[in-house]
Amino acid sequence: MKIAIVGYGNMGKTYAGSFINSRFIKAEDIIVVDRSCPGENETFGIPATNFNTEINDAFSETDIVILAVKPQDFMSVSEKLKSKLTDNQIVLSIMAGVTIGTIQKMTASSKVVRSMPNIVSQIGMGMTVFSASADINRKDLFIIQNLLNTTGKSIYVDNEKLIDAATAVSGSGPAYVFYFMKSMIKAAEQLGFTPSEAELLVNQTFIGSINLKNANSFSNEEWITKVASKGGTTERALEVFDASSTEEIIANAVMAANKRALELGL
């Protein structure tokens, strides 16, 4: 299997590294098309072609073309790539907000997969939601999911609208987690811990809590009950969350992110 990666920013590099490190794809079976040709050390020795020069014939010989450019750059990029794409190639997009229909129209490709990964994919712990055009068969989906899973876990959805929802939940989600962690670290410092102590307290609490939940079948509600003793400190903190409608605030924030994802859609 041969792959072309169009755009070699953080996510383009993430996919190249994940494919190679998982031994799913060999470096010699990947080519890169980018605004500037990265050095050999940056591309794992992968051949690179500049957008502004003629794209070589090796591009047309690849089985999968990954679009890892910014959405606002897609129009100019698609004009350069359109003549090189073939009917048999699968176009896999990781561009936020660009619909399958738009990609098909701009590239004249029928076999299109749209996905939404998140930043945690950089360390192989990512979450990706993906959907596909009608011309993608089960074998194609199986191959694509195996590729995506080299960066973490993935979920296939029939309804493309859920890609925008995934953008609001898992795509933006790491920032929500970091925001909550930042707030806890600030509170720990106010209680007297040094910045480094406060960060260690919060980081390890998050890591431990996730691992504990994954190691058991209890629900979040059950774990909350286990931690919050009647009349204890945790219960008092949870009362403040409830009084402040924290759960509703979080839901409203996710809905606002989803609304923005729809507004930015192409």
Buried (B, 14 or more C-beta within 10 A) or exposed (E): EBBBBBBBEEBBBBBBBBBBEBEBBEBEBBBBBBBEBBEEEBBBEBBBBEBEEEBEEEBBEBBBBBBBBEBEBBEEBBEBBEEBBEEEBBBBBBBBBBBBEBBBEBBEBBBBBBBBBBBBBBEBEBBBBBBBBEEBEEEBBEBBBEBBBBBBBBBBBEEBEBBBBBBBBBBBBBEBEEEBBEEBBEEBBEEEBEEEEBBBBBEEEBEEEEEEBEEEEEEEEEBEBEEBEEEEEEBEEBEEEEEEEEEEEEEEBBEEBBEBBBEBBB
